[in-house]
């Protein structure tokens, strides 16, 4: 399993564990104009714009565990702001 994290279209991290991916996302500094994307096995899980006013979720072939991860990340990022 491979998770890739992109910030503003540039891959910044690649990890094999969703907990690592979650930690990276939650500790990333993104500006109000930045876009953060999480891919799982090259399938876009979700895209978050820095302002968190727009959120696109594209789950694709994701399992319920990965869907839960996407929703958890979004909720935690909103709380962080």
C-alpha positions in Angstrom: 0.0 0.0 0.0 1.4 3.4 -1.0 0.1 6.8 0.1 1.3 9.8 -1.7 0.9 13.4 -0.5 1.1 16.3 -2.9 1.1 19.9 -1.9 0.4 22.4 -4.8 0.9 19.6 -7.3 4.3 18.5 -6.1 4.8 15.1 -4.4 6.2 15.9 -1.0 5.8 12.5 0.8 5.3 8.8 0.0 4.6 6.4 2.9 3.3 2.9 3.3 1.1 3.4 6.4 -2.1 5.5 6.6 -1.2 6.6 10.1 2.0 8.1 8.8 0.1 9.8 6.0 -2.4 11.2 8.5 0.4 12.6 10.8 2.1 14.2 7.8 -1.1 15.9 6.6 -2.0 17.1 10.1 1.4 18.7 10.6 1.8 20.2 7.2 1.8 23.9 6.9 -0.4 24.9 4.0 -1.4 28.5 3.2 -4.9 29.6 2.2 -3.9 29.3 -1.4 -2.3 25.8 -1.2 -3.9 22.6 -2.2 -3.2 19.3 -0.4 -3.9 15.9 -2.1 -3.8 12.4 -0.8 -3.4 9.5 -3.2 -3.8 5.8 -2.3 -2.3 3.5 -4.9 -2.5 6.3 -7.5 -6.2 6.9 -6.8 -7.0 10.4 -5.6 -8.6 10.0 -2.1 -9.3 13.7 -1.5 -8.2 17.2 -2.3 -8.3 20.0 0.3 -7.8 23.6 -0.6 -5.9 25.6 2.0 -8.9 27.7 3.0 -10.9 24.5 3.7 -13.9 26.2 2.2 -13.9 23.9 -0.8 -13.5 20.2 -0.4 -13.5 17.6 -3.2 -13.6 13.9 -2.3 -13.1 11.3 -4.9 -13.0 7.9 -3.4 -12.8 5.7 -6.4 -11.9 2.1 -5.5 -11.2 2.9 -1.8 -12.2 0.7 1.0 -14.4 1.8 3.9 -11.3 2.1 6.0 -9.8 4.6 3.5 -13.1 6.5 3.3 -13.0 6.8 7.0 -9.5 8.2 6.9 -10.5 10.8 4.4 -13.4 12.0 6.5 -11.2 11.9 9.7 -8.5 14.0 8.1 -11.0 16.6 6.9 -12.6 16.9 10.3 -9.3 17.2 12.1 -8.0 19.8 9.7 -11.1 21.8 10.2 -10.6 21.6 13.9 -7.0 22.7 13.5 -8.0 25.9 11.8 
